């Protein structure tokens, strides 16, 4: 009996050590791993916050301490007709974040895409005048931001206003109002919620010409006493662009202007690039062809490992500038719902995020965690 008891004790002790070791090997949630560096988040669609995608909701609750409205706060969805707002989906997203005490980001107030035609036209289909469009802008921003005052903590006020050469994009906002439409947008957002953080958000501003244009834009707003609190580097990256040094230089230059700097829409495109475009311009399109969609049955292990190394490289760059970087947000939760499955060509099978189509962490997830373990 004694020998059996001793064996049992030894077995329990062995199992205890084994269990303890296994627990140590379980990676922490992303938000805990990076809690001393920056916020970690994701862009959520309505399926996640409405309960239709419970597994993605579980990932968002476990790993993110900040969330961004992927689509439900864009003008086309939240204000589809001149006399009608639809807040149902946006309300669900805000409630989801509040229940989990997450930092909530509204995306986006002023953009040239996903804005209904009626915003820029009169009843005959002709372009409206400056004062009419300014009044519509003000009503929209005051209504949307005002509804979530004190609840949505930051807003992408203006999205993608620059061309690749750094000049202002000739959008309907620009053509009808003039270049001061940016200042007006920030002014109206400030009026609607004086405490909210207000951001300019764009892609490929790591490239010097566009970065210089964004820096000039911020300086001009500051010279006009317009409050802008942060700049979002969207982070729609490729396997070989941008370099870590380019990212860190960009962070430094915006931080030098007193800006909070954020990576706001992070993903890594692993598929062949049929256009050569760096960034996320929705107007850049390509036809679906087999050669630009080669991994419909799964990503080869060699590419999985390459993606993992790329994410580790990116996060080492982020950690190196953590004193100037306030947030890193992924554009989505898992590969299956990534917008890159349909851009620049529709119907592709892409693998740009840390969680796969079955909601399981990929090798890239574990490499991202290891960047912290190597930099405690």
C-alpha positions as CSV (number, residue, x, y, z in Angstrom):
1,X,0.0,0.0,0.0
2,X,2.8,2.4,0.9
3,X,4.5,1.7,-2.4
4,X,1.3,2.4,-4.3
5,X,0.8,5.6,-2.3
6,X,4.3,6.7,-3.0
7,X,3.9,5.9,-6.6
8,X,0.7,8.0,-6.6
9,X,2.5,10.9,-5.0
10,X,5.3,10.7,-7.4
11,X,2.8,10.5,-10.3
12,X,1.0,13.6,-9.0
13,X,4.2,15.4,-8.6
14,X,5.2,14.5,-12.1
15,X,1.9,15.5,-13.6
16,X,2.0,18.7,-11.6
17,X,5.3,19.6,-13.1
18,X,4.1,18.6,-16.5
19,X,0.9,20.7,-16.2
20,X,2.8,23.6,-14.8
21,X,5.2,23.5,-17.7
22,X,2.4,23.2,-20.2
23,X,0.8,26.3,-18.7
24,X,4.0,28.2,-19.0
25,X,4.1,27.3,-22.7
26,X,0.6,28.7,-23.4
27,X,1.2,32.1,-25.0
28,X,-0.5,35.0,-23.3
29,X,-3.2,37.0,-25.1
30,X,-1.8,39.7,-27.4
31,X,-3.1,42.5,-25.3
32,X,-1.3,41.2,-22.2
33,X,1.9,40.4,-24.1
34,X,2.1,44.0,-25.3
35,X,0.6,45.8,-22.4
36,X,3.8,47.6,-21.6
37,X,4.3,48.7,-25.2
38,X,1.1,49.6,-27.0
39,X,-2.6,48.8,-27.4
40,X,-3.4,45.8,-29.6
41,X,-6.6,45.6,-31.6
42,X,-8.6,44.5,-34.6
43,X,-11.2,45.9,-37.0
44,X,-14.5,44.1,-36.3
45,X,-17.4,43.6,-38.8
46,X,-21.0,43.2,-37.7
47,X,-20.9,39.4,-37.7
48,X,-18.4,39.6,-34.9
49,X,-20.3,42.0,-32.6
50,X,-23.8,40.7,-33.4
51,X,-23.0,37.1,-32.3
52,X,-23.0,35.5,-35.8
53,X,-19.3,34.8,-35.6
54,X,-18.8,33.7,-32.0
55,X,-15.3,32.3,-32.5
56,X,-14.0,35.6,-34.0
57,X,-15.8,37.4,-31.1
58,X,-13.9,35.2,-28.7
59,X,-10.6,36.1,-30.3
60,X,-11.5,39.8,-30.2
61,X,-12.4,39.6,-26.5
62,X,-9.4,37.6,-25.5
63,X,-6.6,39.3,-27.5
64,X,-7.7,42.9,-28.1
65,X,-7.9,45.9,-25.8
66,X,-8.9,48.2,-28.7
67,X,-11.4,47.7,-31.6
68,X,-12.1,49.7,-34.8
69,X,-15.3,49.8,-36.8
70,X,-14.3,48.0,-40.0
71,X,-17.3,49.1,-42.1
72,X,-20.4,49.9,-39.9
73,X,-19.5,53.6,-39.3
74,X,-18.6,54.4,-42.9
75,X,-21.0,57.0,-44.4
76,X,-22.6,54.6,-46.9
77,X,-23.8,52.3,-44.1
78,X,-24.5,54.7,-41.2
79,X,-26.1,57.5,-43.3
80,X,-27.3,55.9,-46.5
81,X,-29.9,58.5,-47.4
82,X,-30.1,62.2,-46.7
83,X,-32.9,61.9,-44.2
84,X,-32.0,58.6,-42.7
85,X,-29.3,57.3,-40.3
86,X,-28.9,53.6,-39.5
87,X,-27.1,53.2,-36.1
88,X,-28.1,49.6,-35.4
89,X,-24.8,48.0,-36.4
90,X,-22.7,50.8,-35.0
91,X,-24.5,50.6,-31.7
92,X,-23.7,46.9,-31.5
93,X,-20.0,47.5,-32.0
94,X,-19.9,50.2,-29.4
95,X,-21.8,48.0,-26.9
96,X,-19.4,45.1,-27.6
97,X,-16.4,47.4,-26.9
98,X,-17.9,48.9,-23.8
99,X,-18.8,45.5,-22.3
100,X,-15.1,44.5,-22.7
101,X,-13.7,47.9,-21.6
102,X,-11.9,48.3,-25.0
103,X,-10.7,51.5,-26.5
104,X,-13.1,52.1,-29.4
105,X,-12.1,53.8,-32.7
106,X,-14.7,55.1,-35.2
107,X,-13.8,54.7,-38.8
108,X,-14.3,56.9,-40.8
109,X,-16.0,60.3,-41.0
110,X,-14.7,61.7,-44.3
111,X,-13.6,59.6,-47.2
112,X,-14.1,59.6,-50.9
113,X,-15.0,55.9,-51.0
114,X,-18.1,54.3,-49.6
115,X,-19.8,57.7,-49.5
116,X,-23.2,57.9,-51.2
117,X,-23.6,59.9,-54.4
118,X,-26.4,62.0,-52.8
119,X,-23.9,63.6,-50.5
120,X,-22.3,65.5,-53.4
121,X,-25.3,66.0,-55.6
122,X,-28.5,68.0,-55.7
123,X,-31.9,66.6,-56.6
124,X,-31.1,66.9,-60.3
125,X,-27.8,65.0,-60.0
126,X,-25.6,68.1,-60.4
127,X,-22.8,68.8,-57.9
128,X,-23.9,70.8,-54.9
129,X,-22.2,74.1,-54.0
130,X,-19.6,74.5,-51.2
131,X,-21.9,75.7,-48.5
132,X,-24.4,72.9,-49.1
133,X,-21.6,70.3,-48.9
134,X,-20.1,71.9,-45.8
135,X,-23.6,71.8,-44.2
136,X,-24.0,68.1,-45.0
137,X,-20.5,67.4,-43.6
138,X,-21.2,69.2,-40.4
139,X,-24.6,67.5,-39.9
140,X,-23.1,64.1,-40.5
141,X,-20.1,64.6,-38.2
142,X,-22.1,66.3,-35.4
143,X,-24.8,63.5,-35.6
144,X,-22.4,60.5,-35.7
145,X,-19.7,61.8,-33.3
146,X,-22.3,63.4,-31.1
147,X,-24.2,60.1,-30.7
148,X,-21.1,58.4,-29.4
149,X,-19.6,61.3,-27.4
150,X,-17.6,60.0,-24.6
151,X,-18.0,56.4,-25.8
152,X,-16.0,56.2,-29.0
153,X,-12.6,57.3,-27.9
154,X,-10.9,58.2,-31.2
155,X,-12.0,58.9,-34.8
156,X,-10.4,58.5,-38.2
157,X,-11.7,62.0,-39.2
158,X,-10.2,62.1,-42.7
159,X,-9.1,59.0,-44.6
160,X,-6.8,58.8,-47.6
161,X,-6.7,62.4,-48.7
162,X,-3.3,62.2,-50.3
163,X,-2.0,60.9,-53.7
164,X,1.2,58.9,-53.8
165,X,3.2,62.0,-54.7
166,X,2.0,63.8,-51.5
167,X,-0.5,66.1,-53.2
168,X,-4.1,66.4,-52.1
169,X,-6.3,63.8,-53.9
170,X,-8.9,65.4,-56.2
171,X,-11.9,64.0,-54.4
172,X,-15.4,65.5,-54.5
173,X,-14.7,67.0,-51.1
174,X,-11.7,68.7,-52.5
175,X,-13.3,69.8,-55.8
176,X,-16.4,71.3,-54.2
177,X,-15.2,72.7,-50.9
178,X,-11.5,73.2,-51.5
179,X,-8.5,72.1,-49.5
180,X,-9.9,73.5,-46.3
181,X,-12.4,70.7,-46.2
182,X,-9.8,68.8,-44.0
183,X,-9.6,71.6,-41.5
184,X,-13.4,71.8,-41.4
185,X,-13.8,68.1,-40.8
186,X,-11.5,68.2,-37.8
187,X,-13.2,71.4,-36.6
188,X,-16.6,69.8,-36.7
189,X,-15.4,66.6,-35.0
190,X,-13.8,68.7,-32.2
191,X,-17.1,70.6,-31.8
192,X,-19.0,67.3,-31.5
193,X,-16.7,65.7,-28.9
194,X,-14.0,67.9,-27.5
195,X,-12.4,65.0,-25.6
196,X,-12.1,62.4,-28.4
197,X,-8.8,61.7,-30.2
198,X,-8.9,62.9,-33.8
199,X,-6.8,61.2,-36.4
200,X,-5.6,61.5,-40.0
201,X,-5.4,58.0,-41.6
202,X,-3.7,56.8,-44.8
203,X,-1.8,54.0,-46.5
204,X,1.8,53.9,-47.9
205,X,2.8,57.1,-46.0
206,X,6.0,55.2,-45.3
207,X,7.1,56.2,-48.8
208,X,8.9,59.6,-48.7
209,X,6.9,61.6,-51.2
210,X,3.6,60.8,-49.6
211,X,5.0,61.0,-46.1
212,X,6.3,64.5,-46.8
213,X,2.8,65.5,-48.0
214,X,1.2,64.1,-44.8
215,X,3.8,66.0,-42.7
216,X,3.0,69.2,-44.5
217,X,-0.7,68.6,-44.1
218,X,-0.3,68.2,-40.3
219,X,1.9,71.3,-40.0
220,X,-0.7,73.3,-41.9
221,X,-3.5,72.1,-39.6
222,X,-1.4,72.9,-36.6
223,X,-0.6,76.4,-37.9
224,X,-4.4,77.0,-38.1
225,X,-4.9,75.9,-34.5
226,X,-6.9,72.9,-35.7
227,X,-6.7,70.0,-33.2
228,X,-5.3,66.8,-34.6
229,X,-4.1,64.3,-32.1
230,X,-2.8,61.4,-34.2
231,X,-1.7,59.9,-37.5
232,X,-2.6,56.4,-38.6
233,X,-0.2,54.4,-40.7
234,X,-2.6,51.9,-42.2
235,X,0.0,49.1,-42.4
236,X,-1.3,47.3,-45.5
237,X,2.1,45.7,-46.0
238,X,3.7,43.2,-48.3
239,X,6.3,40.5,-47.7
240,X,9.1,42.8,-48.9
241,X,7.7,46.3,-48.3
242,X,8.2,48.5,-46.3
243,X,11.5,47.8,-44.6
244,X,11.7,48.0,-40.8
245,X,13.9,51.1,-41.1
246,X,11.4,52.9,-43.3
247,X,8.6,52.2,-40.7
248,X,10.7,53.5,-37.8
249,X,11.7,56.6,-39.7
250,X,8.0,57.3,-40.5
251,X,7.1,56.9,-36.8
252,X,9.9,59.2,-35.7
253,X,8.9,62.0,-38.1
254,X,5.2,62.1,-37.2
255,X,6.0,61.8,-33.5
256,X,8.3,64.8,-33.8
257,X,5.2,66.9,-34.7
258,X,3.6,65.8,-31.4
259,X,1.4,63.2,-33.0
260,X,0.3,60.0,-31.5
261,X,1.4,57.4,-34.1
262,X,-0.6,54.3,-34.7
263,X,-0.6,51.3,-37.1
264,X,-4.3,51.2,-37.8
265,X,-5.0,48.5,-40.4
266,X,-2.2,45.9,-40.2
267,X,-2.1,42.9,-42.6
268,X,0.5,41.3,-44.8
269,X,-0.4,40.3,-48.4
270,X,1.2,37.0,-49.2
271,X,-0.1,36.6,-52.7
272,X,1.5,37.8,-56.0
273,X,1.0,41.5,-56.6
274,X,-0.6,41.9,-60.0
275,X,-0.5,45.7,-60.1
276,X,2.7,46.7,-58.4
277,X,0.7,49.0,-56.1
278,X,2.0,49.6,-52.6
279,X,-0.9,50.5,-50.3
280,X,-4.6,50.0,-50.4
281,X,-6.2,52.2,-53.1
282,X,-9.6,50.6,-53.8
283,X,-9.6,52.0,-57.3
284,X,-6.6,49.8,-58.2
285,X,-8.2,46.6,-59.5
286,X,-7.1,43.4,-61.3
287,X,-8.9,40.5,-63.0
288,X,-8.8,37.2,-61.1
289,X,-6.4,34.8,-62.7
290,X,-5.0,31.5,-61.4
291,X,-1.4,32.8,-61.3
292,X,-2.4,35.5,-58.8
293,X,-4.4,33.1,-56.6
294,X,-2.1,30.1,-56.3
295,X,-2.9,28.9,-52.7
296,X,-6.6,28.0,-52.8
297,X,-5.9,24.7,-50.9
298,X,-3.8,26.2,-48.2
299,X,-0.6,28.2,-47.7
300,X,2.6,26.1,-48.1
301,X,4.6,25.7,-45.0
302,X,7.6,27.5,-46.4
303,X,5.4,30.6,-46.9
304,X,3.8,30.2,-43.5
305,X,7.3,30.4,-42.0
306,X,8.2,33.3,-44.2
307,X,5.1,35.2,-43.1
308,X,6.0,34.4,-39.5
309,X,9.4,35.9,-39.9
310,X,7.9,38.9,-41.6
311,X,5.5,39.6,-38.7
312,X,8.3,39.1,-36.2
313,X,10.4,41.7,-38.2
314,X,7.5,44.1,-38.2
315,X,6.8,43.8,-34.4
316,X,10.5,44.2,-33.6
317,X,10.3,47.5,-35.5
318,X,7.1,48.4,-33.6
319,X,8.7,47.5,-30.2
320,X,11.7,49.5,-31.0
321,X,9.5,52.6,-31.3
322,X,7.0,51.7,-28.6
323,X,7.5,55.0,-26.8
324,X,6.2,56.8,-29.9
325,X,3.7,54.1,-31.0
326,X,0.4,54.0,-29.2
327,X,-1.6,51.3,-31.0
328,X,-1.3,48.4,-33.4
329,X,-4.6,47.3,-34.9
330,X,-5.1,44.4,-37.4
331,X,-7.5,44.9,-40.2
332,X,-9.8,42.0,-39.3
333,X,-9.7,39.0,-37.0
334,X,-8.9,36.0,-39.2
335,X,-7.9,35.2,-42.7
336,X,-11.4,34.2,-43.9
337,X,-12.9,37.7,-43.4
338,X,-9.9,39.7,-44.6
339,X,-10.7,42.3,-47.3
340,X,-7.6,41.1,-49.2
341,X,-9.6,38.1,-50.3
342,X,-11.3,40.5,-52.7
343,X,-8.7,43.2,-53.5
344,X,-7.2,43.9,-55.9
345,X,-8.9,40.9,-57.5
346,X,-12.1,39.4,-56.2
347,X,-12.4,35.8,-55.0
348,X,-8.8,35.2,-54.0
349,X,-7.7,33.1,-51.0
350,X,-5.3,35.2,-48.9
351,X,-3.6,34.6,-45.6
352,X,-2.7,38.0,-44.2
353,X,-3.5,37.8,-40.5
354,X,-2.4,35.9,-37.3
355,X,-5.4,33.6,-37.1
356,X,-6.5,31.2,-39.9
357,X,-9.9,30.4,-41.3
358,X,-10.6,28.0,-38.5
359,X,-9.8,30.8,-36.0
360,X,-6.6,29.0,-34.9
361,X,-3.3,31.0,-34.3
362,X,-0.8,30.6,-37.1
363,X,3.0,30.3,-36.8
364,X,3.0,34.1,-37.3
365,X,1.1,34.5,-34.0
366,X,3.7,32.6,-32.0
367,X,6.5,34.5,-33.7
368,X,4.9,37.8,-32.7
369,X,4.7,36.6,-29.1
370,X,8.3,35.6,-29.2
371,X,9.3,39.1,-30.1
372,X,8.2,40.1,-26.6
373,X,9.8,37.1,-24.9
374,X,13.1,38.2,-26.5
375,X,12.5,41.8,-25.5
376,X,11.0,41.6,-21.9
